């Protein structure tokens, strides 16, 4: 599955720019219920991916996605690196196995389930899964990209009402309620950026 090099390069750049623009906001969210470094960690990971952009763009799409995931694992601190890395590594591997006929909604579901296993988390635990599962539901329904992005944003905002069950935020118990989960927020930001970029390339 060979994607246009410009597609891979474009996706890398919009994700890097989105995280760079919102890194301080993500850190502020994380200071409320965590270590306060989520934005910094995500920016470091996206910059590491961007630094490899030329070589990544020359790879078949599944290989590029998997390598991006590995790069995030190695460069993003905290829980985010392994979780985002697992998501992309699994997407890349599943795409490679199903090159002839790809059902992306199935590939995405399998990758999200792998993230849940890696983080020992479930929907409702106040994590990025609370964005990923609703996004998958929208993708499975073949919703327009704009609707997928709005679903991601609304889902991230809904984590404010949840009690954290995993990670450092879980130690706060009920005090974690009232704060948007930073991982869910970064996931929504990235989803929105990707949907916008793809929508501009292929208007629906």
Backbone bond lengths (Angstrom), bond angles and torsions (degrees), N, CA, C in turn:
res aa  C-N    CA-C-N  psi(-1)  N-CA   C-N-CA  omega(-1)  CA-C   N-CA-C  phi
1 X - - - 1.467 - - 1.527 108.38 -
2 X 1.310 115.65 100.15 1.459 121.03 -176.94 1.520 109.76 -100.69
3 X 1.322 116.64 116.61 1.464 120.59 177.13 1.524 108.95 -93.82
4 X 1.324 115.56 158.51 1.452 119.38 174.97 1.534 108.99 -60.62
5 X 1.346 117.86 132.86 1.471 119.07 178.09 1.522 112.23 -54.15
6 X 1.348 116.78 -34.06 1.453 119.27 -178.22 1.523 111.15 -66.66
7 X 1.350 118.00 -28.46 1.459 120.94 178.58 1.522 110.66 -66.92
8 X 1.325 116.27 -49.20 1.464 120.13 179.57 1.524 110.14 -62.19
9 X 1.322 116.44 -46.51 1.465 120.54 -179.87 1.524 111.01 -60.92
10 X 1.325 116.71 -41.39 1.453 120.63 -179.61 1.507 112.38 -65.66
11 X 1.326 117.03 -42.64 1.460 120.48 178.38 1.527 111.31 -63.63
12 X 1.315 116.14 -41.77 1.471 119.81 178.17 1.526 110.29 -60.62
13 X 1.314 116.70 -43.93 1.463 120.12 -176.07 1.529 112.04 -69.13
14 X 1.332 117.80 -42.80 1.469 117.84 -178.62 1.524 111.01 -66.73
15 X 1.322 116.52 -34.43 1.472 119.37 177.32 1.526 110.52 -69.28
16 X 1.332 116.71 -43.16 1.476 119.68 178.27 1.525 110.50 -60.46
17 X 1.332 116.46 -47.52 1.456 120.59 -177.01 1.531 111.69 -64.92
18 X 1.308 116.72 -39.02 1.468 120.48 -179.82 1.516 111.34 -64.52
19 X 1.316 116.77 -44.59 1.464 119.74 179.54 1.525 110.69 -68.33
20 X 1.337 117.36 -40.36 1.470 119.97 178.30 1.520 110.97 -59.80
21 X 1.321 116.03 -42.26 1.459 121.02 -178.47 1.528 112.50 -68.23
22 X 1.327 116.42 -29.07 1.463 120.65 -174.11 1.525 113.91 -111.56
23 X 1.327 117.17 9.26 1.467 120.22 -175.49 1.524 112.07 -59.88
24 X 1.324 117.53 -42.94 1.465 120.17 -179.48 1.527 110.98 -64.46
25 X 1.325 116.53 -40.64 1.461 120.62 177.85 1.526 111.00 -62.36
26 X 1.334 116.76 -42.72 1.458 120.46 179.46 1.531 111.38 -65.38
27 X 1.314 116.33 -37.22 1.466 119.66 176.39 1.524 110.84 -65.55
28 X 1.325 116.84 -39.09 1.465 120.83 178.71 1.524 110.19 -62.90
29 X 1.330 116.99 -43.52 1.465 119.92 176.84 1.525 110.38 -60.84
30 X 1.321 115.89 -40.99 1.462 120.37 -176.78 1.525 111.93 -72.03
31 X 1.319 117.61 -30.04 1.471 119.28 177.65 1.525 111.25 -63.32
32 X 1.331 116.40 -29.63 1.460 119.81 -177.49 1.522 112.07 -70.12
33 X 1.346 117.04 -32.51 1.469 118.46 -174.85 1.533 113.58 -136.28
34 X 1.324 117.51 7.03 1.462 119.19 -177.55 1.510 112.25 -148.65
35 X 1.331 116.02 -145.36 1.461 122.03 -176.25 1.521 113.34 -85.33
36 X 1.320 117.47 -13.65 1.456 120.50 178.64 1.513 114.44 82.75
37 X 1.340 117.44 14.88 1.461 118.80 -174.98 1.535 113.49 -120.86
38 X 1.323 117.60 12.49 1.471 118.83 -175.70 1.529 111.95 -61.14
39 X 1.313 117.34 -43.81 1.459 120.16 179.28 1.514 111.99 -63.23
40 X 1.318 116.43 -42.23 1.465 121.20 179.00 1.529 110.80 -63.18
41 X 1.329 115.78 -44.49 1.461 120.08 -179.69 1.532 111.37 -64.15
42 X 1.327 116.05 -44.10 1.464 119.39 -179.37 1.530 111.39 -66.16
43 X 1.326 116.39 -38.45 1.465 119.36 178.43 1.525 110.22 -64.06
44 X 1.324 117.36 -42.29 1.461 120.24 178.82 1.528 110.59 -61.11
45 X 1.323 117.30 -42.26 1.454 120.49 179.74 1.517 112.42 -65.22
46 X 1.328 116.57 -44.07 1.464 120.09 -179.58 1.517 111.59 -66.68
47 X 1.322 117.21 -35.09 1.460 119.69 177.56 1.522 110.89 -68.88
48 X 1.344 116.75 -35.02 1.466 119.75 177.27 1.524 110.60 -65.64
49 X 1.333 116.19 -39.91 1.465 120.04 176.69 1.522 110.16 -64.91
50 X 1.320 116.72 -43.93 1.459 121.28 -179.65 1.518 111.75 -60.70
51 X 1.333 116.53 -36.35 1.459 120.69 179.87 1.529 111.70 -64.24
52 X 1.331 116.88 -23.82 1.459 121.46 178.68 1.524 111.29 -101.36
53 X 1.320 116.41 12.73 1.460 120.98 -172.99 1.513 114.81 -54.34
54 X 1.327 116.89 -42.37 1.465 119.53 -176.68 1.518 111.17 -63.90
55 X 1.334 117.05 -46.45 1.459 119.56 -179.46 1.521 111.19 -69.28
56 X 1.327 117.09 -37.15 1.466 120.58 179.20 1.525 111.16 -63.55
57 X 1.319 116.10 -38.64 1.459 120.81 -177.58 1.520 112.97 -67.15
58 X 1.326 116.71 -19.30 1.464 120.59 -178.89 1.531 112.44 -87.90
59 X 1.323 116.70 -7.71 1.464 120.91 -176.66 1.528 111.47 -88.25
60 X 1.349 116.98 156.27 1.466 119.34 167.84 1.534 108.56 -55.97
61 X 1.327 116.74 147.21 1.460 120.62 -173.02 1.533 113.67 -53.71
62 X 1.350 120.25 -47.02 1.470 118.69 179.23 1.524 112.74 -59.53
63 X 1.341 116.56 -39.56 1.468 120.22 179.12 1.525 111.17 -65.75
64 X 1.332 116.52 -39.42 1.461 120.21 179.22 1.523 110.73 -64.08
65 X 1.325 116.53 -43.67 1.469 119.87 -179.66 1.526 110.58 -63.55
66 X 1.320 116.39 -43.66 1.466 119.45 179.53 1.528 110.94 -63.64
67 X 1.318 117.07 -42.92 1.465 119.48 -178.84 1.528 111.25 -67.18
68 X 1.328 117.66 -35.21 1.470 120.40 174.89 1.522 109.33 -60.48
69 X 1.334 116.38 -43.35 1.455 119.94 178.15 1.516 112.58 -60.26
70 X 1.332 116.59 -43.86 1.465 120.44 178.55 1.527 111.15 -63.31
71 X 1.327 116.16 -38.20 1.466 120.69 178.87 1.527 110.73 -64.15
72 X 1.321 116.66 -40.40 1.467 119.98 178.56 1.523 110.85 -65.96
73 X 1.313 117.53 -41.08 1.470 120.34 178.22 1.522 110.33 -57.22
74 X 1.332 115.91 -40.86 1.463 120.18 -175.46 1.525 113.52 -79.64
75 X 1.332 117.67 -18.68 1.461 119.24 -171.16 1.527 115.81 -120.06
76 X 1.322 118.29 -16.49 1.463 120.47 179.79 1.522 108.64 -98.21
77 X 1.320 116.79 123.96 1.451 120.51 -179.97 1.518 111.99 -79.27
78 X 1.330 115.32 174.53 1.458 120.89 177.85 1.516 111.79 70.24
79 X 1.341 115.26 -159.47 1.457 120.30 -178.63 1.522 112.19 -77.12
80 X 1.330 117.36 -22.39 1.460 120.63 -172.37 1.525 112.71 -62.41
81 X 1.316 118.20 -40.77 1.458 121.22 -177.92 1.518 112.55 -58.05
82 X 1.335 118.63 -55.17 1.460 120.04 178.45 1.531 113.61 -61.23
83 X 1.337 117.41 -34.82 1.462 119.69 -177.11 1.528 111.57 -74.41
84 X 1.333 117.27 -51.72 1.464 119.53 176.91 1.525 110.16 -63.63
85 X 1.334 116.06 -38.99 1.456 119.60 179.24 1.514 112.01 -61.51
86 X 1.328 116.63 -45.55 1.463 120.87 178.40 1.522 110.93 -59.24
87 X 1.337 116.88 -43.40 1.461 121.01 -179.94 1.527 110.74 -56.18
88 X 1.320 117.29 -50.10 1.459 121.08 -175.47 1.525 112.48 -75.08
89 X 1.315 116.67 -37.61 1.472 119.59 177.45 1.527 109.97 -60.62
90 X 1.323 116.30 -44.80 1.462 119.93 -179.08 1.531 111.57 -68.41
91 X 1.333 117.28 -39.50 1.469 119.34 176.13 1.525 109.82 -59.72
92 X 1.320 116.68 -47.54 1.460 120.19 -179.61 1.514 112.12 -59.49
93 X 1.316 117.22 -44.94 1.465 120.76 -178.29 1.528 111.94 -67.04
94 X 1.331 115.84 -40.79 1.465 119.14 179.65 1.529 111.60 -68.38
95 X 1.326 116.72 -38.11 1.460 119.70 176.57 1.525 110.71 -62.82
96 X 1.312 116.59 -38.73 1.463 120.54 -179.53 1.534 110.70 -65.98
97 X 1.326 116.75 -37.00 1.465 120.55 -178.99 1.519 112.11 -72.74
98 X 1.320 116.61 -22.78 1.460 120.78 -173.92 1.526 111.66 -122.49
99 X 1.316 116.09 43.88 1.460 120.01 -173.63 1.528 112.87 -64.19
100 X 1.329 117.10 -32.42 1.462 119.60 -174.26 1.531 111.51 -70.58
101 X 1.330 115.69 -44.54 1.462 119.69 -176.91 1.524 108.39 -142.60
102 X 1.301 115.99 102.98 1.456 121.19 -172.93 1.522 110.90 -101.71
103 X 1.334 115.34 124.52 1.462 121.18 168.86 1.521 105.43 -101.81
104 X 1.345 116.32 96.63 1.461 118.49 -171.72 1.520 112.20 -63.43
105 X 1.329 118.34 -31.55 1.462 119.22 179.69 1.533 110.42 -63.55
106 X 1.325 116.77 -36.70 1.468 120.08 177.59 1.523 110.54 -69.93
107 X 1.324 116.25 -42.87 1.465 120.70 177.02 1.525 110.22 -58.50
108 X 1.329 116.57 -45.65 1.465 120.92 -179.41 1.521 110.97 -63.50
109 X 1.331 117.31 -42.33 1.472 120.73 179.98 1.523 110.77 -61.73
110 X 1.315 117.16 -43.41 1.464 120.17 179.73 1.525 111.12 -64.12
111 X 1.323 116.35 -38.20 1.464 120.17 179.28 1.524 111.08 -68.62
112 X 1.323 117.27 -41.21 1.467 120.33 178.82 1.523 110.44 -64.98
113 X 1.315 116.42 -40.33 1.471 119.20 177.20 1.529 110.80 -61.98
114 X 1.324 116.84 -34.96 1.470 120.55 176.95 1.527 110.52 -65.97
115 X 1.333 117.15 -38.29 1.466 121.27 175.69 1.526 110.09 -62.16
116 X 1.334 116.37 -43.26 1.467 120.57 179.41 1.524 110.75 -60.83
117 X 1.326 116.33 -42.09 1.470 119.25 178.28 1.517 111.20 -66.08
118 X 1.327 116.39 -42.21 1.475 120.29 -179.04 1.522 110.67 -62.54
119 X 1.334 116.73 -42.61 1.460 120.17 -178.77 1.507 114.58 -90.16
120 X 1.345 116.21 -0.82 1.468 121.30 -176.94 1.527 110.37 49.72
121 X 1.319 114.74 46.84 1.463 121.79 -175.53 1.519 110.43 -127.15
122 X 1.324 113.90 167.08 1.458 121.63 179.24 1.523 108.40 -137.26
123 X 1.318 115.99 164.60 1.463 120.02 172.15 1.526 108.01 -57.73
124 X 1.331 115.94 137.44 1.446 120.82 -178.76 1.515 114.28 96.51
125 X 1.340 116.84 -4.75 1.473 120.53 -179.52 1.528 112.83 -87.09
126 X 1.327 117.72 3.02 1.468 123.10 -179.77 1.522 110.25 68.27
127 X 1.333 114.96 61.64 1.461 122.09 177.61 1.529 108.94 -139.81
128 X 1.312 116.38 -177.31 1.459 119.64 176.62 1.527 112.47 -63.06
129 X 1.329 118.06 -17.87 1.466 120.51 175.46 1.526 111.51 -61.23
130 X 1.322 116.28 -27.15 1.463 119.60 -179.56 1.523 112.13 -74.38
131 X 1.310 116.28 -6.25 1.469 122.02 168.39 1.526 110.03 -103.80
132 X 1.325 116.54 -42.49 1.466 120.00 -174.28 1.527 112.77 -63.61
133 X 1.316 118.24 -42.59 1.462 118.92 -178.38 1.536 112.07 -67.23
134 X 1.329 119.93 -44.03 1.471 118.86 174.52 1.533 112.94 -63.27
135 X 1.329 117.02 -36.12 1.460 119.74 176.58 1.526 109.73 -62.89
136 X 1.320 116.50 -43.48 1.461 118.94 177.45 1.530 111.06 -59.79
137 X 1.318 116.97 -42.63 1.464 119.97 179.79 1.523 110.79 -59.42
138 X 1.327 116.40 -40.04 1.467 120.34 178.83 1.524 111.15 -68.19
139 X 1.317 117.06 -40.40 1.463 121.31 178.63 1.530 110.10 -64.91
140 X 1.344 115.95 -42.07 1.463 119.89 -179.16 1.525 111.62 -62.71
141 X 1.337 116.97 -29.96 1.469 121.38 177.69 1.522 112.34 -84.55
142 X 1.353 115.32 1.18 1.462 121.23 -177.33 1.529 111.81 58.61
143 X 1.316 114.97 40.46 1.465 120.24 177.81 1.519 110.09 -66.32
144 X 1.329 118.17 150.65 1.469 120.70 174.23 1.523 110.47 -58.17
145 X 1.320 116.23 152.78 1.463 120.68 -177.16 1.524 112.09 -57.36
146 X 1.325 117.39 -37.57 1.458 120.14 178.61 1.513 111.69 -62.00
147 X 1.333 116.92 -37.65 1.466 120.73 178.42 1.527 111.07 -69.52
148 X 1.329 116.57 -36.70 1.467 120.55 177.33 1.525 109.37 -62.08
149 X 1.334 116.51 -44.40 1.466 120.84 179.76 1.524 110.88 -63.01
150 X 1.319 116.71 -44.48 1.478 119.39 179.68 1.520 111.35 -64.71
151 X 1.329 117.10 -37.25 1.460 120.75 176.43 1.517 110.72 -61.49
152 X 1.327 116.79 -41.09 1.469 120.79 178.62 1.519 110.87 -63.24
153 X 1.328 117.11 -45.37 1.466 120.76 -178.42 1.526 111.27 -64.36
154 X 1.332 116.84 -45.26 1.466 120.08 179.52 1.519 111.25 -64.12
155 X 1.313 116.20 -39.57 1.464 120.39 -178.97 1.518 111.40 -65.39
156 X 1.332 116.98 -39.67 1.468 119.84 176.78 1.520 110.64 -62.56
157 X 1.321 116.63 -43.87 1.465 119.98 -179.42 1.528 111.80 -63.41
158 X 1.325 116.66 -31.86 1.467 120.16 -179.24 1.524 112.48 -68.43
159 X 1.328 117.28 -18.49 1.470 117.97 179.20 1.523 111.72 -67.41
160 X 1.325 117.74 -16.27 1.474 119.69 177.78 1.521 111.13 -60.70
161 X 1.310 117.75 -32.04 1.464 121.59 -177.91 1.530 112.58 -83.61
162 X 1.326 117.02 -4.77 1.465 120.57 -175.38 1.524 112.06 -93.68
163 X 1.299 115.84 153.58 1.468 122.93 172.60 1.518 107.89 -93.38
164 X 1.316 116.76 128.91 1.463 120.64 -178.40 1.527 110.55 -68.12
165 X 1.318 114.36 132.97 1.466 120.13 -179.69 1.527 112.81 -115.09
166 X 1.323 117.48 -9.85 1.452 121.03 -178.18 1.524 109.91 -132.55
167 X 1.323 115.52 157.52 1.460 120.98 175.03 1.520 113.29 73.48
168 X 1.314 113.84 -171.10 1.465 120.38 -177.47 1.525 112.00 -59.96
169 X 1.330 116.47 -35.39 1.466 120.43 -178.81 1.519 112.14 -61.00
170 X 1.345 117.76 -25.99 1.461 120.56 -178.44 1.525 111.73 -63.71
171 X 1.337 116.87 -26.57 1.464 119.70 179.56 1.529 111.81 -66.91
172 X 1.321 116.45 -19.78 1.462 120.04 -179.99 1.527 112.26 -79.44
173 X 1.314 117.15 -17.50 1.459 119.80 -179.67 1.517 111.69 60.25
174 X 1.322 116.32 -129.26 1.467 121.08 -177.62 1.525 112.48 -65.03
175 X 1.330 116.83 -19.97 1.466 119.24 -179.84 1.526 112.49 -70.87
176 X 1.329 116.39 -13.13 1.464 119.14 175.66 1.529 111.78 -77.16
177 X 1.323 116.64 -15.89 1.464 120.55 178.48 1.527 109.17 -71.09
178 X 1.313 115.25 138.27 1.459 120.52 -178.92 1.511 113.39 101.95
179 X 1.337 116.19 -1.97 1.463 120.92 -179.48 1.526 109.99 -123.36
180 X 1.323 117.04 133.05 1.463 121.63 175.68 1.524 109.02 -69.00
181 X 1.319 115.87 135.88 1.462 119.41 178.16 1.531 110.46 -68.92
182 X 1.320 118.57 128.45 1.474 120.05 -177.52 1.528 113.34 -63.77
183 X 1.329 117.91 -36.35 1.456 120.28 177.97 1.518 111.83 -66.13
184 X 1.318 116.05 -39.99 1.464 119.97 175.66 1.519 110.33 -63.96
185 X 1.335 116.72 -38.47 1.458 120.40 -179.89 1.525 111.57 -66.20
186 X 1.329 117.32 -45.52 1.474 119.22 178.88 1.524 110.61 -64.11
187 X 1.317 116.72 -36.82 1.460 120.71 178.43 1.526 110.67 -63.46
188 X 1.323 116.82 -42.89 1.466 120.65 178.52 1.523 111.22 -66.07
189 X 1.325 116.70 -40.77 1.463 120.20 178.51 1.526 111.06 -61.66
190 X 1.322 116.90 -44.19 1.460 120.81 -179.61 1.528 111.22 -68.02
191 X 1.324 116.09 -41.44 1.464 119.71 178.06 1.519 110.65 -60.57
192 X 1.317 116.43 -44.46 1.460 121.21 -179.92 1.527 110.91 -63.37
193 X 1.322 116.64 -42.50 1.465 120.54 179.85 1.526 111.04 -63.56
194 X 1.320 116.49 -42.96 1.461 120.90 179.91 1.525 110.48 -65.59
195 X 1.337 116.55 -45.32 1.470 119.87 179.51 1.523 111.18 -61.46
196 X 1.325 116.58 -42.03 1.466 120.07 179.52 1.527 110.53 -63.12
197 X 1.321 116.39 -44.36 1.469 119.92 -179.06 1.524 110.84 -63.70
198 X 1.317 116.92 -46.92 1.461 119.92 -179.99 1.526 111.18 -65.64
199 X 1.332 116.59 -35.84 1.456 120.18 178.11 1.515 112.85 -65.26
200 X 1.326 115.82 -35.30 1.469 119.46 178.21 1.522 111.19 -71.17
201 X 1.320 117.12 -33.55 1.467 120.96 178.83 1.519 111.94 -76.15
202 X 1.334 115.19 -35.66 1.462 119.95 -177.17 1.526 109.00 -134.44
203 X 1.312 117.77 77.87 1.472 120.88 -178.00 1.530 110.94 -55.67
204 X 1.356 114.34 137.67 1.469 119.19 -178.24 1.520 111.15 -98.53
